[in-house]
């Protein structure tokens, strides 16, 4: 899904962190990569290096499921 990109700073760190956490929690590589992609998408919508909360990630996933 195309999003408005404000700043890509920190997107790579967000991907690595989310991917690692998801794999450690038992997700498959595909599931972990999907979560990491969503998290990076949220991060680049913010200015500067920003965090992505679990609530933001789950909300975005639910929005896309209902789309």
Secondary structure, DSSP 8 states (H G I E B T S, - for coil): --------TTHHHHHHHHHHHHHHTT--HHHHHHHHHHHHHHHTTSSSS----HHHHHHHHHHHHT-
